[in-house]
Amino acid sequence: MSDNIKSFKCPSCGSPIVYVPGSESLTCNNCSNEYSVDALIKAANFENEESSFDWGEYKRNFEENKQRFENTAVYICGSCGAQIECEKTTAATKCPYCENVVVLSDRLGGGLKPNAVIPFAIDKEAAMKAVLNHFSGKKLLPSDFKSQRKLSKITGIYVPFWLFDGGIDGKMKFGGTRIRYYSDKYYDYTETRHYNIYVSGEMRFEKIPVDGSERMDDDLMDALEPFDYSKLTDFNDGYLSGFLADRFDTDPDLSLPRAENRMYVSAESVLRGTADDGFDTISTEASALKLYDPSVKYALLPVYLLNMTYKGKNYRLAVNGQTGKVVGELPISRAKQWLYTLGIASAIAVPISLIATWFMK
């Protein structure tokens, strides 16, 4: 299956070249020559003339697309001839023997080509620095958790995302109250007036992200937001060179409800703000909102992943490859927690002891 592999080699010395985050170029680590992403792709005849992902076309050919990725696949490295065994969702990887960077073209073709990509803006060293900054100030973090050896395992991967557009139209009913307090010479009074508030509206939403990978934790990926979608660019294989990349393995139809719910929550918040005009309290009583004209694009977004095992438990951290934002669960040192609690208790006990001594005098 070597015909389905695209290798990125330096035209001058033949060594692997990789995309440089934050640039529009690929660099050779051997001779340091740099090449424009677009120019190199065209020169190497890597232009993919197939159309990008289309929601309607995908649904019509769903079973065919599904069968193409049922099992793991074996590819032959075009550089050293070694076998590269990949999971069904792998779209870009490295040969484990010669470090040749490859893009698996059959995973990004046949109508499964991404519509867009946000290229990495920060490199691995910047991502590691962001993680260390994230660790700083966390007093209960175990000292041996943040070793440089563990941090060096951070990996850049393009994660598949669905970007949904759509409109929300409808109306809502709110209950509002205005409360007035007054008194006479006999009593204090509280007057509460109740109102029915009806609000209708229509609004459009663009690029509501839902990750398209089953193995990525949804909450972790949601927490990485926001991405700057003004940096979305047409998909180009060159941006993947030197990084891992996954193809989507979730159905956009099944992902739509997550995006739809986010649109509803935002729309309700806007309509509620419109209704809340000087009321002391306001509550939602009925909602009749509906989604119309939904559409979706398939994009690859940059993420650094770091899996760190500590005392038998795996902790996954994720870094936004565009902004450097770090999210993920961290372990707690029980010894530090005990000492910290003891320190607080001692600090409280000292003033109490001083007060008791003062009273005894």
C-alpha angles and dihedrals in degrees: 000000000000090000087071093057124091114198123195110218132172109256089216105048106005095240121136116275125205137199114263111224114241094021140081094235145084120225132209111227090204105051098012094232115153127214132191113250094229095042094049094048092051093045091051092047090239094138109131109216093186116111119257126250114308119189096212094046091047092054091050091052098034099125093047092050091046094054092052091067105036097119142019115283135215121223130186116234109238091211106050103006094240122144117255113201113201138182117249092258099048112118102166131019146139130262105251091217106046102014090238108165112229139181116209099224097191089062090057101040141066093065092316095096110125116251093221147355137207105217121223110272098186128048130229094268091053090049091052090050090051090053092050090050088050089054094050116100093021098120096184095053112116110253094227094051097078100054118153089235092061093044091054089069092071111130132202114223135171106229119206115241135181112223109202128200123190148135131249119209131173147073141277137204121218133185115222134184135198116200126202127187123201141150143206128195091280109036147016113234135203115197117194121188120195125211137188110220122195120193129176130184150149128222139169127227128199134196100001101178127224118169113242099207123096093204094056116088107244095214091049092051092046090052091057092069143145108065120180101244092187084079093060110124134183111279115269125176091222094072089063096057110115094015137082119248135189130208117224118267100179125086114246089220089060091046095050095082090061092053091042091054091052090052091050093050092050093045092049090050091053094047091046090052089052091051096046098086107153097320119145093217133011130185135182113247104168138003129195105175125147137188119236136182098010119186134172140206127199115230139170115226126194119251133164113212127200122186113193124181118209124176092341097311125106119226118194120202124187129200123199101240090211104043104019094237111158125210135168145095121292131200124245124226106232091202092053090044091054093047091046091051090046090050092053091047091051092049090053093044094055096061091044090052091049091050091050091050091049092052091048089058 
